[in-house]
Amino acid sequence: MNNTGKLVEIMDTSLRDGEQTPSVAYTPQEKLQIANMLLEKLHVNRIEVASARVSEGEKESVRRIIEWAGGKGYENRVEILGFVDNHRSVDWIRSTGARVINLLTKGSERHCRVQLRKTPQEHFAQVGAEIDYAVSQGLNVNVYLEDWSGGMRDSFSYVHQFVTELLKHQVDRIMLPDTLGVLNPFVLERYLDWMYAAFPDLRLDFHGHNDYGMATANALIA
């Protein structure tokens, strides 16, 4: 419990983010062993174990983890990063037996317009269609707002509009990444106050990056 009496969950991303580290590549058996340790020994609430559509080896890793997790009743605690890609991520995740997609979307207007070259309305519509399809396929959906920290800094109206649109669909959690690692605890606290003032009933995840050594402090203030 935190000091407000609310439950704080831990979602560990070692098995996904860890493989972005130079010279790190887990075998399927290593991934299974680490998943076992995280859920059984460290008792984290949730684990994100892979990115969709990376490779056949990644698919085999996920299948092994899901097969083990299903036998323990943990299958809803295993999550896969997916993309807005005309349902290909959803189909890949379903083929592994996994039940939860963490859908990567654009949490700042700059990323939406510059990286995707889409209007916010175009992106919101595509994300909504992807969520609805995932739900129709039996998946639980969480949504990452990539570059959320940049969005809050430059265009809170975009973030507000996007979250308002997301709440029209069946979404379990809104995930707030500090994608460039630019936040400090004082700014983060202010941004989270804005989010909860606008959407008091949201289930929020904070996902810190450590580019400037602030991830631990930011996670604690979140």
Salt bridges, closest charged atoms under 4 A:
GLU9 OE1 - ARG46 NH1 3.28
GLU9 OE1 - ARG173 NH2 2.97
GLU9 OE2 - ARG203 NH2 3.92
ASP17 OD1 - ARG16 NH1 2.91
ASP17 OD2 - HIS207 NE2 3.52
GLU19 OE1 - LYS31 NZ 3.70
GLU40 OE1 - LYS72 NZ 3.36
GLU48 OE1 - ARG16 NE 2.85
GLU58 OE1 - LYS31 NZ 3.01
GLU60 OE2 - ARG64 NE 3.21
GLU75 OE2 - ARG99 NH1 3.48
GLU79 OE2 - ARG46 NE 2.57
ASP85 OD2 - ARG53 NH1 2.94
GLU109 OE2 - ARG113 NE 2.76
GLU130 OE2 - HIS87 ND1 3.05
ASP132 OD1 - HIS169 ND1 2.83
GLU146 OE1 - LYS106 NZ 2.70
ASP147 OD2 - HIS111 NE2 3.56
ASP154 OD1 - ARG153 NE 2.94
GLU165 OE2 - LYS168 NZ 2.96
ASP205 OD2 - ARG46 NH2 2.79
